[in-house]
Amino acid sequence: MSHPHPELGSPPPLPEGGLRVTPLGGLGEIGRNMTVFEYGGRLLIVDCGVLFPEEEQPGVDLILPDFTSIRDRLDDIDGIVLTHGHEDHIGGVPYLLREKQDIPVIGSKLTLALIEAKLQEHRIRPYTLEVSEGHRERIGPFDCEFVAVNHSIPDALAVAIRTPAGMVVHTGDFKMDQLPLDRRLTDLPAFARLGEEGIDLLLADSTNAEVPGFVPPEREISGVLRQVFAGARKRIIVASFASHVHRIQQILDAAHEYGRRVAFVGRSMVRNMGIARDLGYLRVPPGLVVDVKTLDDLPDHEVVLVCTGSQGEPMAALSRMANRDHQIRIVQGDTVILASSLIPGNENAVYRVINGLTRWGANVVHKGNAKVHVSGHASAGELLYFYNICKPRNLMPVHGEWRHLRANAELGALTGVPQDRIVIAEDGVAVDLVDGIAKIAGKVQAGYVYVDGLSVGDVKEPALKDRRILGEEGIISVFVVVDSTTGKIVGGPHLQARGSGIEDSALSAVVPKIEEALARSASDGIAEAHQLQQLIRRAVGKWVSDNYRRRPMILPVVVDV
């Protein structure tokens, strides 16, 4: 079982007749999925998603894959294949197409509709190619066959990529629900056929590799939702991913059964559900869905609101309701349903929202106290079954944190994949398939690229560190005017504290220490502003540490006259 090494160098040129697989996101994390395939000097990209920020990344809106390793090869890209329409697989596409707009985008009907709506906001008109299960398309030197897989969004696809170097199968996100709401099963006969042909390298979804058994059928949720609807006396507010069409369908069905009207809240929810309805993926009885503005005219027991925010995102509708920062005010007796799982890393944010909603009197129903969610990813039992069907010669677990990748690798080994043919990689690690053997070849740059407002890539780790310090420790500013010739104080020092927990009046105690440090520097002939700023920073920092055991950001401003 091979694994990456932190000291890996840049990969050498790809051997003639070899296929290189380089994940730029999605390994060691849940999100930002993107994999680059290279053969004969040409590139094929599978997925290009985003990762949502955590608490230690304040101010960041989205996290993108790093395009550095392909930026000077944009003309070599023959296409971007999208396995399905979730944000962690399509959210980065607009940012890649900003760099070259005519790269073809290939995907299923719903996936393309979702990405086209997103690209319209970025004023990009893409060249798209619609495919479906059973479809086979040559994209440059890559012969791609698309296979139906079941997931928590309609129209998900796996892709088999044939080249002279061998066949690679990328599962995308999948599970093997035997009773899916849309009756679209994961096409196990197709995977068995590919396995008989010979899968040289399998890239398999690892998200639930630690979870034993099989994922319960999606339709089991319907009974629980009906129970919640039957017992609710006031408004029902449901938080879900804006692309989880199957879950929203179950909410609509329950609302229709219990005589309630439904309103979608939030731009992405309104947009995506409108697309799903127009394309026939969402069945909406006449008169069931109404505009949110009309809800004031309905009694509470006839209202259902469907919004985003199931992961505790601070700007999403549900979080704002919990913080009393939304036009919809939670009142005693409202029922809130969080119809999703917890993405690793979001636990604290989600429980903070649950506590906020409960504080205002809501009855909060979530995965911890009711079966209102089933996963969209195959559990260990399904993966074992899948490997025995596919019989891959080499295995590369993808889509998951380190613990998921390793658990998936162990499942592959149990089904007979040789240990030396299982590659556990990480973002940026290039894996070469040469003569039927997959091996790590090197590593390319694949760090985080932060989107902050209109800025893409300008915010770096040092800036985030400063933001964390500001958020946790506050700031103390010091303003001093000095003589540019002698370095002696002419005005000030004036000090002000914000968020540090130190009263401005208490700062007078540090003024003598600043004056002493500047007098000493003046006697030494030091008058350069930057050096004086460092002296002030050290003097104030030591005083704060000695007296308060805190480390606020200290911002000295020295004006010389």
C-alpha positions in Angstrom: 0.0 0.0 0.0 1.8 3.1 -1.2 1.4 6.5 0.2 2.7 10.0 -0.3 5.7 11.5 1.3 6.0 15.2 2.2 9.4 15.4 0.5 8.1 14.3 -2.9 9.5 16.3 -5.8 8.0 17.5 -9.0 6.9 14.5 -11.2 9.1 13.7 -14.1 7.8 13.9 -17.7 5.0 11.3 -18.2 6.5 8.1 -19.8 5.3 7.5 -23.4 2.1 5.5 -23.3 1.4 6.2 -19.7 -1.6 7.9 -18.0 -1.1 10.4 -15.2 -3.8 11.0 -12.6 -3.4 14.1 -10.4 -6.0 15.0 -7.8 -6.0 18.7 -7.1 -8.7 18.5 -4.4 -11.0 16.0 -2.5 -8.3 13.9 -0.9 -7.8 14.4 2.8 -10.9 16.6 2.9 -14.6 16.5 2.1 -15.1 18.9 -0.8 -13.0 20.7 -3.5 -13.1 17.6 -5.7 -11.0 17.9 -8.9 -8.9 15.3 -10.7 -6.7 15.9 -13.8 -6.0 13.0 -16.2 -3.1 13.3 -18.7 -2.4 11.2 -21.7 -0.3 12.0 -24.8 0.1 15.6 -23.8 -3.7 16.2 -23.4 -5.7 16.8 -20.3 -9.1 15.8 -19.1 -10.6 17.2 -15.9 -13.2 15.3 -13.8 -15.1 17.7 -11.5 -14.1 21.1 -10.2 -15.7 21.8 -6.9 -15.3 24.1 -3.9 -14.7 23.6 -0.2 -16.6 25.7 2.3 -14.6 27.5 5.0 -14.3 26.5 8.6 -14.0 28.8 11.7 -10.3 29.1 11.4 -10.7 30.8 7.9 -12.6 34.0 8.9 -13.9 36.1 6.1 -13.4 33.4 3.4 -16.4 32.7 1.2 -15.1 29.6 -0.7 -12.0 27.5 -1.1 -11.0 26.5 -4.6 -8.5 24.0 -6.0 -5.2 25.4 -7.0 -5.0 25.7 -10.8 -1.2 26.5 -10.8 -0.1 23.2 -12.2 -2.4 23.4 -15.2 -2.5 27.2 -15.7 0.1 27.2 -18.5 -1.6 24.2 -20.1 -5.2 25.4 -20.5 -5.0 24.9 -24.3 -4.3 21.2 -23.6 -7.6 20.6 -21.7 -10.0 18.7 -23.9 -12.9 18.9 -21.4 -14.3 19.1 -17.9 -16.5 16.1 -17.0 -18.9 16.7 -14.2 -20.1 13.6 -12.3 -23.1 15.4 -10.6 -24.4 18.8 -9.6 -23.3 19.3 -6.0 -21.3 22.4 -5.1 -18.2 20.3 -4.0 -18.0 19.0 -7.6 -19.1 22.0 -9.8 -18.6 25.1 -7.6 -15.1 25.8 -9.0 -16.0 25.6 -12.7 -16.7 29.3 -13.1 -13.3 30.2 -11.7 -11.6 27.8 -14.1 -13.6 29.0 -17.1 -12.6 32.6 -16.2 -9.1 31.6 -17.3 -10.3 30.0 -20.5 -14.0 30.2 -21.4 -14.1 27.7 -24.3 -13.2 24.6 -22.4 -16.0 22.1 -23.1 -18.2 21.1 -20.1 -19.6 17.6 -20.2 -22.3 16.3 -17.9 -25.9 15.1 -17.5 -29.0 17.2 -18.1 -29.6 18.3 -14.5 -25.9 18.8 -13.8 -25.4 21.1 -16.9 -28.6 23.0 -16.0 -27.2 23.8 -12.5 -23.8 24.8 -13.8 -25.2 26.9 -16.6 -27.3 28.9 -14.1 -24.2 29.4 -12.0 -22.1 30.5 -15.0 -24.8 32.9 -16.0 -24.2 34.8 -12.8 -20.5 35.0 -13.7 -21.5 36.1 -17.3 -19.9 33.1 -18.9 -21.6 31.2 -21.7 -20.0 27.7 -21.7 -19.7 25.2 -24.5 -21.6 22.2 -23.1 -22.1 18.6 -24.1 -25.0 16.7 -22.6 -24.4 13.0 -21.9 -26.4 10.3 -20.1 -25.9 6.8 -18.8 -24.8 4.4 -21.5 -23.4 7.2 -23.6 -19.9 6.9 -24.9 -18.0 9.9 -26.0 -14.4 10.5 -27.3 -13.0 13.6 -25.7 -9.5 14.1 -27.2 -7.6 10.9 -26.6 -10.0 9.9 -23.8 -12.7 7.5 -24.6 -15.3 8.2 -21.9 -18.3 5.9 -21.1 -20.9 7.2 -18.6 -22.5 4.9 -16.0 -25.6 5.6 -13.9 -25.0 5.8 -10.2 -27.4 6.6 -7.4 -26.6 9.6 -5.1 -28.4 12.3 -3.2 -29.0 14.2 -6.4 -30.6 13.0 -9.6 -28.6 12.3 -12.8 -25.3 11.4 -11.1 -22.8 9.6 -13.3 -19.6 7.6 -12.9 -17.2 7.7 -15.8 -15.0 5.0 -17.4 -12.0 6.6 -19.1 -10.3 4.4 -21.7 -6.8 5.2 -23.1 -4.1 3.0 -24.6 -2.6 3.1 -21.1 -5.6 1.2 -19.7 -9.1 1.9 -18.3 -9.7 4.1 -15.3 -13.1 4.2 -13.6 -14.0 7.2 -11.5 -17.1 6.5 -9.4 -17.9 10.1 -8.5 -20.2 10.1 -5.4 -22.4 7.1 -5.3 -24.3 4.6 -3.2 -26.3 1.5 -4.0 -29.9 2.3 -2.9 -32.0 -0.5 -4.1 -35.3 1.5 -3.7 -34.4 5.0 -5.0 -37.2 7.5 -5.3 -36.6 8.0 -9.0 -36.1 4.3 -9.6 -32.7 5.0 -11.1 -30.4 2.3 -9.7 -26.6 2.3 -9.7 -25.9 0.3 -12.8 -24.2 -2.8 -11.3 -24.4 -4.8 -14.6 -22.4 -2.0 -16.4 -19.8 -2.1 -13.6 -19.6 -5.9 -13.9 -19.1 -5.6 -17.6 -16.3 -3.0 -17.1 -14.8 -5.3 -14.5 -14.8 -8.2 -17.0 -13.1 -6.0 -19.6 -10.5 -5.0 -17.0 -10.4 -2.0 -14.8 -6.8 -1.0 -14.5 -7.3 1.7 -11.9 -10.5 2.4 -9.8 -11.0 5.8 -8.1 -13.6 5.1 -5.5 -15.7 7.3 -3.2 -14.4 6.9 0.4 -16.8 9.1 2.4 -18.6 6.3 4.3 -15.9 3.6 4.1 -15.8 3.6 8.0 -19.5 2.9 8.3 -20.4 -0.7 8.4 -23.3 -2.3 6.4 -25.4 -0.7 3.8 -27.0 2.8 3.6 -30.8 2.7 4.3 -33.1 3.5 1.4 -33.9 7.1 0.9 -37.7 6.3 1.0 -37.5 5.3 4.7 -37.3 9.0 5.5 -40.8 9.6 4.2 -42.5 7.9 7.2 -40.5 9.9 9.7 -41.3 13.2 7.8 -45.0 12.3 7.9 -44.9 11.8 11.6 -43.2 15.1 12.1 -45.7 16.9 9.9 -48.6 15.1 11.7 -47.4 16.4 15.1 -46.5 19.9 14.1 -49.0 22.6 15.2 -47.3 25.7 13.8 -44.9 26.4 10.9 -42.5 23.8 9.6 -39.1 25.0 8.5 -36.8 22.6 6.6 -33.1 23.1 6.0 -31.5 21.1 3.3 -28.8 21.4 0.6 -30.1 23.5 -2.2 -29.5 20.6 -4.7 -31.0 17.7 -2.7 -33.9 17.2 -5.1 -35.0 13.8 -3.6 -35.2 15.2 -0.1 -37.2 18.3 -1.3 -39.6 16.0 -3.1 -40.3 14.1 0.1 -41.0 17.4 1.9 -43.4 18.5 -0.9 -45.2 15.2 -0.8 -45.6 15.4 3.0 -46.8 19.1 2.8 -49.3 18.1 0.1 -50.6 15.3 2.2 -51.1 17.5 5.3 -52.6 20.5 3.5 -49.7 22.8 3.8 -48.2 25.3 1.3 -44.5 25.4 0.6 -42.2 28.4 0.0 -38.5 28.3 -0.9 -36.2 30.7 0.9 -32.8 31.7 -0.4 -31.6 32.4 -3.9 -29.8 29.1 -4.5 -32.8 27.1 -3.2 -35.3 29.0 -5.4 -33.0 28.8 -8.5 -32.2 25.0 -8.1 -35.7 23.9 -7.3 -37.0 25.9 -10.3 -34.5 24.2 -12.6 -35.4 20.7 -11.2 -39.2 21.4 -11.6 -38.8 22.8 -15.2 -36.7 19.7 -16.2 -39.2 17.3 -14.6 -37.0 16.0 -11.7 -39.3 17.6 -9.1 -43.0 16.9 -9.2 -44.9 19.8 -7.8 -48.7 19.6 -7.4 -50.5 22.7 -8.7 -50.8 25.5 -6.1 -48.5 23.8 -3.6 -45.5 26.1 -4.0 -46.1 29.8 -3.2 -44.0 32.9 -3.0 -42.6 33.6 0.5 -44.2 37.0 0.5 -47.7 35.4 0.5 -47.1 33.4 3.7 -48.3 36.2 6.0 -51.8 35.6 4.6 -51.7 31.9 5.6 -52.2 30.4 9.1 -49.1 28.9 10.7 -50.4 25.4 10.5 -50.5 25.6 6.7 -46.9 26.8 6.2 -43.7 25.0 5.2 -40.5 26.9 4.5 -37.6 25.2 2.7 -34.3 27.0 3.1 -30.5 26.5 3.1 -28.2 26.4 6.2 -28.2 22.7 7.3 -24.4 22.9 7.8 -24.5 26.0 10.1 -23.2 28.4 7.3 -23.2 31.8 9.0 -24.8 33.6 6.1 -27.4 31.0 5.2 -31.1 31.5 6.0 -31.4 29.1 9.0 -28.3 30.6 10.8 -29.7 34.0 10.4 -33.1 32.9 11.7 -31.3 31.4 14.8 -29.5 34.8 15.3 -32.7 36.9 14.9 -31.1 38.4 11.7 -33.7 37.3 9.2 -37.2 38.5 8.2 -38.6 35.1 9.3 -38.8 35.1 13.1 -38.7 31.8 14.9 -41.5 31.6 17.5 -42.6 29.2 20.2 -44.0 26.0 18.7 -42.3 26.2 15.3 -40.8 22.9 14.0 -37.4 23.0 12.3 -36.1 20.0 10.4 -32.4 19.7 9.6 -32.7 17.2 6.7 -29.0 16.5 6.2 -25.9 14.9 7.7 -23.1 16.7 9.4 -20.1 17.4 7.1 -17.0 16.8 9.2 -15.7 20.1 10.6 -19.2 21.7 10.7 -20.4 20.1 14.0 -19.9 23.1 16.2 -21.6 25.5 13.8 -24.6 23.2 13.4 -25.1 22.7 17.1 -24.8 26.5 17.6 -27.7 26.9 15.2 -29.7 24.2 16.9 -29.2 25.8 20.3 -30.2 29.2 18.8 -33.4 27.9 17.3 -34.3 26.0 20.5 -33.7 29.2 22.5 -36.6 30.9 20.6 -38.9 27.9 21.3 -38.5 25.8 18.1 -38.7 22.0 18.2 -35.6 21.0 16.3 -35.6 17.7 14.5 -32.2 16.5 13.3 -30.3 13.3 12.5 -29.3 13.0 16.1 -32.9 12.6 17.3 -34.9 11.3 14.3 -34.2 9.5 11.0 -34.5 12.6 8.8 -31.5 11.9 6.7 -29.7 9.0 4.9 -26.3 9.4 3.4 -25.6 9.7 -0.3 -22.4 7.7 -0.1 -21.8 3.9 -0.1 -21.0 2.3 3.2 -18.5 -0.4 3.8 -20.8 -3.3 2.8 -21.7 -1.6 -0.5 -18.0 -0.9 -1.2 -17.0 -4.6 -0.6 -19.8 -5.7 -2.9 -18.7 -3.1 -5.5 -15.1 -4.1 -5.5 -16.0 -7.8 -5.9 -18.0 -6.8 -9.0 -15.4 -4.4 -10.5 -12.2 -6.5 -9.6 -9.9 -3.5 -10.1 -6.2 -4.2 -10.7 -5.2 -1.0 -8.9 -7.2 1.1 -6.4 -7.0 4.7 -5.5 -9.4 5.8 -2.8 -10.8 9.4 -3.3 -13.3 11.8 -1.8 -12.6 11.7 1.9 -10.5 12.6 4.9 -7.4 10.5 5.7 -9.4 8.1 7.9 -11.9 7.5 5.1 -9.2 6.9 2.5 -7.4 4.4 4.7 -10.6 2.6 5.6 -11.5 2.4 1.9 -8.0 1.0 1.1 -8.4 -1.7 3.7 -11.7 -2.7 2.1 -10.1 -3.0 -1.3 -7.3 -5.2 0.2 -10.0 -7.5 1.8 -11.5 -8.1 -1.6 -8.1 -9.1 -3.1 -6.5 -6.0 -4.5 -2.8 -6.5 -3.8 -1.4 -4.2 -1.2 1.3 -2.8 -3.6 -1.5 -1.9 -6.0 -3.4 0.3 -3.6 -2.4 4.0 -3.8 -3.3 6.3 -1.0 -2.5 9.8 -2.3 -3.2 13.3 -1.3 -4.0 16.5 -3.1 -1.3 17.3 -5.7 0.2 13.8 -5.7 0.6 12.5 -9.3 -0.1 8.8 -9.8 1.2 7.2 -13.1 -0.4 4.2 -14.6 2.3 2.6 -16.7 2.3 -1.0 -17.9 -0.8 -1.7 -15.8 0.8 -0.6 -12.5 -0.2 2.6 -10.6 2.6 4.3 -8.7 3.2 7.7 -7.2 5.4 9.8 -9.5 5.7 13.1 -7.6 3.8 16.1 -6.4 2.5 19.4 -7.8 1.3 22.5 -6.0 -2.2 21.9 -4.7 -2.8 24.3 -1.8 -5.9 26.2 -0.9 -7.0 29.2 -3.0 -9.3 31.5 -1.0 -12.2 33.4 -2.5 -13.0 36.5 -0.4 -15.6 38.7 -2.0 -14.4 39.6 -5.5 -10.8 38.6 -4.6 -9.6 35.2 -5.7 -6.2 34.0 -4.4 -5.2 37.3 -2.9 -5.9 36.2 0.7 -3.0 34.0 2.0 -2.4 32.1 5.3 -0.6 35.1 6.9 -3.7 37.3 6.3 -5.9 34.6 7.9 -3.6 34.3 10.8 -3.9 38.1 11.3 -7.7 37.7 11.1 -7.7 35.0 13.7 -5.6 37.1 16.1 -7.9 40.1 15.6 -10.9 37.9 16.2 -9.5 36.1 19.3 -7.2 38.7 20.9 -8.2 42.1 19.5 -6.0 45.0 18.5 -4.1 47.8 20.2 -3.1 50.8 18.1 -0.3 53.2 19.1 0.1 56.6 17.4 3.3 58.6 17.9 4.8 61.6 16.2 8.6 61.8 16.3 11.3 64.3 15.1 12.7 62.8 11.9 16.2 64.0 12.7 16.5 63.2 16.4 13.9 60.4 16.8 12.5 62.2 19.9 8.8 62.2 20.6 7.0 65.3 19.4 3.4 64.1 19.9 1.7 61.2 21.7 1.9 58.4 22.3 -1.9 57.8 21.9 -3.2 54.3 22.5 -6.5 52.7 21.7 -7.7 49.1 22.2 -10.5 47.2 20.4 -11.6 43.7 21.2 -8.7 43.1 23.5 -10.6 43.3 26.8 -8.3 46.1 28.0 -9.8 49.4 28.8 -8.3 52.4 27.1 -7.8 54.0 30.5 -5.6 51.1 31.6 -3.3 51.7 28.6 -1.8 54.8 30.3 0.4 52.5 32.3 2.3 51.5 29.2 3.0 55.1 28.0 6.1 55.5 30.2 7.6 52.2 28.8 7.0 53.5 25.2 8.6 56.8 26.1 11.6 55.1 27.7 12.1 52.8 24.6 11.9 55.7 22.2 14.2 57.9 24.4 16.8 55.0 24.4 16.5 54.7 20.6 17.0 58.5 20.2 20.1 58.4 22.2 21.4 55.6 20.0 20.7 57.7 16.9 17.8 55.6 15.7 15.2 57.6 13.8 13.9 55.3 11.1 10.1 54.8 11.4 10.1 51.1 10.8 12.7 50.4 13.5 10.7 52.6 15.9 7.6 50.7 15.2 9.3 47.5 16.1 10.5 49.0 19.4 7.0 50.1 20.3 5.5 46.7 19.3 7.9 44.9 21.6 7.4 47.3 24.5 3.6 47.2 24.4 3.6 43.4 23.7 5.7 42.7 26.7 3.5 44.9 28.9 0.3 43.2 27.8 1.7 39.7 28.2 3.1 40.5 31.7 -0.1 42.1 32.9 -2.9 40.3 31.0 -1.3 37.1 29.5 -2.8 38.1 26.2 -1.4 38.6 22.7 -3.5 41.2 20.8 -2.3 42.5 17.5 -0.3 45.6 18.1 -0.4 48.2 15.3 2.1 51.0 15.9 2.0 54.1 13.6 5.0 56.4 13.7 4.8 59.7 11.9 8.1 61.6 11.5 8.1 65.4 11.0 
